[in-house]
Amino acid sequence: MPELPEVETFARALKPELVGKTVLSADLRWARTLAIPSPIQFKKQIVGQRIVDVSRRAKYLVIRLEDYSFLIHLRMSGDLIIRQGKIKPEKHDRLLLHLSNQNYLAFNDTRKFGRVWLTDQPDEILGKLGPEPLEEQFTAKWLFENLHTRQRQLKPLLLDQTFLAGLGNIYTDECLHMAKLHPQRASNTVSQKQAEALREAIRTVLAEGIRRNGASIDWVYRGGDFQNYFRVYGRDGEPCPVCGRTIQKLTVGQRGTHICPNCQHLR
């Protein structure tokens, strides 16, 4: 599933292609891709809307229209593609938006897990999300205090989008290794100094992921090369880049998890 750096990469690439264009028509090819509103209302509301901005919130792509927000969550296999000129829909295209420059925005989704929303109340969907880890309000003080209001294992808590927005399986493993924290560590046992290290690791890893256009680890997401710089994720059996010990794969919160047993002690 694309995480914060991959969705940010999509937003930055799509913004110059979409801003200022008007939606001429909408071809919803699989109705369940649309979370809200109804298919009839969706087509009625989106046609004629000019695209004002493209941004990201957590793992959501946010396309702001004149009167609505068009939200996209790619989930497991969603992809967004600009197709030029007259096109023939492809097998896994779930939604096609015909734009005023005669191009199409195609939402292609093999597994059909992705969802889109068209709403004039985006906070009803996005308002429950935690803070953005690259914004100013995500401080070491906030992180320390909020870790201690929970009694949860670190990795499942960091994956909880209502706690902190945008982290997924890959980047959580990378951040915890950089901070030298075990993913099963109880959140309320993390010291102030460790919270500072974790906050710095989260921001560093995400910024580097964005700089490298995300990670391309399967056939769905294209173009990133952060996978060539992973510290632990997907590297079980290989040496830790810090101490040389063998990286191990565990299951934490039903998620495959990669750690260095030497750098990340479970006390």
C-alpha positions in Angstrom: 0.0 0.0 0.0 1.4 3.4 -0.9 2.4 5.3 2.3 3.0 9.0 2.9 6.0 9.4 0.6 4.4 7.6 -2.3 1.1 9.6 -2.1 3.1 12.8 -1.7 4.9 11.9 -4.9 1.6 11.3 -6.7 0.3 14.7 -5.5 3.4 16.6 -6.6 3.4 14.9 -10.0 -0.3 15.3 -10.7 -0.6 18.9 -9.5 0.8 20.6 -12.6 -1.2 18.2 -14.8 -4.5 18.8 -13.2 -4.7 22.3 -11.7 -6.8 24.7 -13.8 -8.4 21.8 -15.8 -12.2 21.3 -15.8 -13.9 17.9 -15.5 -15.9 17.4 -18.7 -17.3 13.9 -18.0 -16.9 11.0 -15.5 -17.0 7.3 -16.4 -17.5 5.3 -13.2 -16.7 1.8 -14.3 -17.0 0.0 -11.0 -19.6 1.5 -8.6 -18.1 0.3 -5.4 -15.0 2.4 -6.0 -17.2 5.3 -5.0 -17.7 5.6 -1.3 -19.9 8.8 -1.5 -22.1 10.1 -3.0 -24.3 7.9 -5.2 -23.1 7.3 -8.7 -25.8 9.6 -10.2 -25.0 12.4 -7.7 -21.3 12.0 -8.3 -21.5 12.5 -12.1 -23.9 15.4 -11.6 -21.7 17.2 -9.1 -18.2 16.6 -10.5 -18.9 17.5 -14.2 -18.1 21.1 -14.8 -15.9 21.5 -11.7 -12.5 23.2 -12.2 -9.6 21.7 -10.3 -8.1 24.3 -7.9 -5.4 22.3 -6.1 -3.9 18.9 -5.5 -2.4 17.9 -2.2 -2.1 15.1 0.3 -3.5 14.4 3.8 -2.1 11.2 5.4 -2.5 8.5 2.7 -5.3 10.4 0.9 -4.8 12.3 -2.3 -6.9 15.5 -2.0 -8.0 17.1 -5.3 -9.8 20.3 -4.4 -12.5 21.4 -6.8 -14.3 24.7 -6.9 -17.2 23.4 -4.8 -16.1 20.0 -3.6 -13.1 17.9 -2.4 -12.3 14.8 -4.4 -10.5 12.3 -2.1 -8.7 9.2 -3.3 -7.3 6.4 -1.2 -5.2 4.0 -3.3 -5.3 1.1 -0.8 -3.4 -2.0 -1.9 -3.2 -1.7 -5.7 -4.6 1.7 -6.7 -2.8 3.7 -9.3 -3.4 7.2 -10.9 -2.4 7.8 -14.5 -2.7 10.7 -16.9 -3.7 9.4 -20.3 -3.4 11.7 -23.3 -5.9 12.1 -26.2 -8.6 9.6 -27.1 -8.2 6.4 -25.1 -9.8 3.0 -24.8 -10.4 2.1 -21.1 -8.1 -0.6 -19.8 -9.2 -3.7 -18.0 -8.7 -2.5 -14.4 -9.8 1.1 -14.9 -12.4 1.9 -12.2 -12.9 5.6 -12.9 -12.0 7.9 -15.8 -12.3 11.7 -15.6 -12.2 13.4 -19.0 -10.5 16.8 -18.6 -10.7 20.0 -20.6 -7.2 19.6 -22.1 -8.6 16.3 -23.6 -6.5 14.2 -21.3 -7.9 11.7 -18.8 -7.2 11.0 -15.2 -7.5 7.2 -14.8 -8.0 5.5 -11.5 -6.7 1.9 -12.1 -7.1 -0.6 -9.4 -6.5 -4.3 -9.9 -7.7 -5.6 -6.5 -10.7 -3.1 -6.2 -9.8 -2.0 -2.7 -9.2 1.6 -3.5 -11.9 4.2 -2.8 -12.9 7.7 -3.8 -15.1 10.3 -2.1 -16.7 13.5 -3.5 -17.7 15.8 -0.7 -18.2 19.4 0.4 -17.3 18.3 4.0 -13.8 16.7 3.7 -13.3 17.0 7.5 -15.9 14.3 8.0 -13.4 11.9 6.4 -10.0 13.5 7.2 -10.8 15.1 10.5 -10.3 11.9 12.5 -6.7 11.6 11.3 -3.7 12.3 13.6 -1.2 15.1 13.0 1.0 15.2 9.9 4.5 14.0 10.9 6.3 16.6 8.7 4.3 19.6 10.1 5.2 21.8 13.0 2.6 20.5 15.4 4.3 17.1 15.5 6.8 17.9 18.2 8.9 15.6 20.5 6.8 17.0 23.4 3.5 16.0 21.7 4.9 12.6 20.8 6.1 11.9 24.3 2.9 13.0 26.0 0.7 11.0 23.6 2.8 7.9 23.7 2.2 7.9 27.5 -1.5 8.3 27.2 -1.6 4.9 25.5 -0.5 1.5 26.6 0.1 -0.1 23.3 3.0 -1.6 21.4 4.9 1.0 19.4 4.4 -0.4 15.9 0.6 -0.9 16.0 0.3 2.5 17.6 2.4 4.2 14.9 0.3 2.5 12.2 -2.9 3.8 13.7 -3.9 6.7 11.4 -5.9 8.4 14.2 -2.7 8.6 16.2 -0.2 9.8 13.5 -1.1 10.3 9.8 0.7 8.6 6.9 3.0 5.9 8.3 2.6 2.3 7.0 4.4 -0.9 7.4 7.6 0.0 5.5 8.3 3.4 7.0 7.4 2.3 10.5 10.0 -0.4 10.4 12.6 2.0 9.1 11.8 4.7 11.7 11.9 2.3 14.6 15.3 0.9 13.6 16.7 4.4 13.2 15.4 5.3 16.6 16.7 2.0 18.1 13.3 1.1 19.5 11.7 -2.4 19.4 8.3 -2.5 17.7 6.8 -4.3 20.6 8.0 -1.8 23.2 5.1 -0.4 25.3 4.4 3.1 24.3 4.1 4.4 27.8 7.7 3.2 28.7 9.4 5.4 26.0 11.6 8.1 27.6 11.7 11.7 26.7 15.0 11.2 25.0 13.7 8.2 23.1 10.6 10.1 22.0 12.9 12.8 20.6 14.9 10.2 18.7 11.7 8.6 17.3 10.3 12.0 16.2 13.6 12.8 14.5 13.7 9.3 12.8 10.2 9.6 11.5 10.8 13.0 10.0 14.2 12.0 8.5 13.0 8.7 7.0 9.8 10.3 5.5 11.8 13.2 4.1 14.3 10.8 2.5 11.4 8.7 1.1 9.9 11.7 -0.5 13.2 12.9 -1.9 13.6 9.5 -3.6 10.0 9.5 -4.9 8.9 6.7 -2.5 9.7 3.0 -2.7 8.8 0.8 -5.6 8.5 -2.7 -4.1 6.0 -4.3 -6.5 4.4 -3.8 -9.9 1.8 -1.3 -8.7 3.8 1.8 -7.7 6.3 3.0 -10.2 9.3 5.4 -10.2 10.7 5.5 -6.7 14.0 4.1 -5.6 13.9 4.3 -1.8 13.7 0.5 -1.7 17.5 0.6 -2.5 18.2 2.3 0.7 16.1 0.3 3.2 17.8 -0.2 6.6 15.7 -3.3 7.7 12.5 -3.6 5.8 12.5 -6.7 3.5 16.1 -7.4 4.5 15.6 -10.4 6.9 18.7 -12.6 6.9 20.9 -9.7 5.7 23.3 -7.8 8.0 22.2 -4.7 9.9 23.8 -1.6 8.3 24.6 -0.2 11.8 26.0 -3.2 13.7 26.2 -6.1 11.2 24.0 -8.4 13.1 21.5 -10.5 11.1 18.1 -8.7 10.5 15.1 -10.8 11.7 11.5 -10.9 10.6 8.8 -10.9 13.3 5.0 -10.7 13.3 3.8 -7.7 15.3 0.1 -6.8 15.3 -0.4 -9.3 12.4 2.1 -7.4 10.3 5.4 -8.6 9.0 8.1 -6.6 10.9 11.8 -6.3 10.4 14.3 -5.5 13.2 17.9 -5.7 14.2 17.9 -7.7 17.5 21.1 -6.0 18.6 20.1 -2.4 17.9 16.4 -2.8 19.0 16.4 -4.5 22.4 13.0 -5.3 23.9 13.4 -4.4 27.6 
